[in-house]
Amino acid sequence: MTNIEGSVVLVTGGSRGIGRALVTALYERGAKKVYATARDPKTVTHPDAVPLALEVSDPASVAAAAEQAQDVTIVINNAGAAVNANFLDSPVEDVRREFETNFYGPLLVTRAFVPIIERNGGGHILNVHSVLSWLGVLGSYSASKAALWSQTNSLRLDLKPRGIDVTGLHVGYVDTDMAAHVDGPKSTPESVAAQALDGIESGAFEVLADDLTRQVKAGLSAEGGALYPQLAAA
């Protein structure tokens, strides 16, 4: 379990959506300092947050951020992209770009900050996945989030002996810019942030933030036709 009160936290993609809600919720729970990263740090609006420039897919940018944030004890890998490249028709470069942000980005950030967290006495990493980690309906996005889920599970084993706990957050549609085109039930960023921080504080391996996510996770042992009705169609 990790105490948020008095912690120093890095939130990637901290200027909008879930990231912005996380920054606010962290300060409400007593975090000492929150680094909110963005490609353009001027877009970080929380008055107490420490804006930090970061492009998660750029090793030099990640190294520069780590150099500036040597007091971090918790990392939240929230930044992500939604290219949704089709595996048959889209340029392979689009698939690769999705993985650079959603898989390699969190990996680069984690590798840079693990020594810092360890040096500061241990802490926590939370990776933001998706219900689509388990449901391959959006091509490269689903695949990149599935790969991130596997990365998270491996890191949990690697980091436990080093005093760093790891939580994976899975969520369906959230009322953010990324899901603006979706006409259906959506969670609020504030609800997702609250559940994520509850998971950190309780030491949860996974946080399933809405009914859809819980339903899909529960159905993973079913036949493919249960998760992909189009396969069962006559």
N, C-alpha and C positions, 0 to 999 in steps of 0.2 A: 504493500500500500504506500501511496505517495501523498504527502500533505501539499495542498496547493497554497495554503497560507504561508507566506514568507518565501515562496519559491520564485525562481527566475525562469521565465518561459519564453521560448521562441515559437511563434506561430507563422508558418509559411502561408502566403496568400491571406495576409491579415487585414487587408484593406476593404474587403466586401464579403457579402454572403455569410457563410458559416464562419469563416475566419474572423470577420469583424465581430460577430456575435460571441465567438470564443474569447477574443480580447476583452470585451466588456465583462463577460462572465468571470474571467480570471481575476480581474481587478475587484469585482464584487465579492469574490471568495478570499480576498486578502493576498493575492500574489504581490510580491515585492516589486517586480519589474516584468514587463512584457515587451519583448521585441516583436513588432509586427512587420513582416516583410512584404515587399511588393516590388514589381519591376520598377515602378516609379514610386519612391517612398513618399512623395508629396500627396499621394492618394490616401494615405493613412490618416484618419480623421479623429481617432480617439485622443483626447487631450493629454492623457498620461502615458500613452504608449510610446515606445522608442522606435521610430521609423527606421527601417533598415533595407537598403537596396539588395534584391536577390533575384537572380534567374536560376531556378533550381536545376536546370539542365546544363548549366555552364560551370564546369569545375572551378574556374578562376573566381567566379562570383560567389560560389559556395565557400571557397577558402577565405575570401575576403570577409564574408559575413561571420564566419567562425572566428576569425582573428579579432573582430570587433565585439563579439559576444562571449567572452571567456568565462562569464559567471553563470551560464545557463545550467539548469538542473532538469528541465522538462522540455522536450521538443514535440511539437504537434505538426506533423507533415500533412497539411491541408491543401496546399496548392495543387491544382490539377487542370487538365485540359479535356475537352470533349470534341475530338476530331471526328469520331464515329466513321472511320474509313471502312469501306466494304472490302473484304478480303479478295474478291474476284475482280472488281472493277476499278477500285481506287489505286492511285500510284502507291507503290510500296513505300515511297518516302513519307507519305501521310501516315501509314501504319507505324513507321519508325519514329516519326515525330510524336505520336501519341505515347509510345513507350518511353521516349526520352523524358517526357514530363511526368507521366504517371507511375513509371516503374524506376527508371534510373535517377530521376530527380530525388525522390525520397531516399533512395539508396545513398546518393552522394551526400545529402544532408546528414543522414544518420552516421555514415562513416566519418564525417568531419566533426560531429558533435559528441560521439561516444567517448572519445578520450577526455573531452571537457567535462561531460557529466560525471564520468568516473573519477576524475581529479577533484571534482566538487563534492564527492561523497556519495554518488549514486543518484538515481532519479527515475525518470519515466520517458518513454516514447509512445506517442499515439499516432497511428496511421489512419487516414480517412479512406476507407474503401467505398463500396457501393453494394446495393442489392444485386447489381449487375456483375459483381464478382462471381456470382453463382448462376447467372442467366445470360447466355451468349446471344443477345438480341441486337447489340449495337456494335458489331464488328470489332474494330481495334480498341474501342473504349472498354467493352466488356473484357476483352482479352488482357488488356493492360491492368485492369483492376483485379482480375483473377490472379495475375502474376504478382501483383502487390500483396494480395492476401497470402500467397505462398511465401513471399519474402518476409512478411510480418511473422508468420508462424515459425520460420527458420530463425529469425532474429531473436524471437522470444527465448528459444533454447540457448542461443549463443550468448545472450546478454544477461541472463539470470545469474550466472556465476560472477558477473562483474557488477552486481548491485543495481541493475537497470531493468525495470519491468516494462513490458510491451503490451499495449492494448490496440485492437483493431476495431474501428468504428464502421459499421455498415448502415447505410441509410438509403431510402428510396428517393422519391421526389421531394425537394425542399424548395420553399418559396424564395428563390434567388434568381439572378439573371440567367443562369445556366438552364433553368427549367421554366423560363418565362413562356415558352411555346406550349407547355403541357397544360391540357385542360382536364384536371382531375385533382384528387386530394393531394395536398402537400403539407409537409411538416413545416413549422416555423424554424428559422435558423436558431432562435433562442432556445427552443425545445431540444434541438439536436445538440447544441452546445452544452446545455445543462446535463443531458444524459452522458455526453462524452466526459465531462469533468467528474461526474459521479463515478464513471468507470475507472478513471485514473485514481481517484481517492480510495476506491474499494479494491483496486488491484485486479479488475476484471480482465479476462483474456480477450473477450469480445463484447461489444455493445451493439445491440440490434435496436435501432432507434425508432422503428415504426411497425405497424401491423403487417404491411406488405413484406418487409424484410424478414420478420419473424416467420411469416407464412412460407416464403421461398426457402429459407434455411431449413425449416422443418420438413420440406418436401424433397430434399436432396437425395434421399434414399429411394425415391419412387422411380418408376420407369420413365424414360425420356418423354413419352407422350403426355405425362402428367404436367411436366414443366413446359413442354413445347407442344401445345394442342395441334398446331399445324402439321406435326408429324403423324398424328393419329387420324387426321382427316381422310375421308375416303377419296 
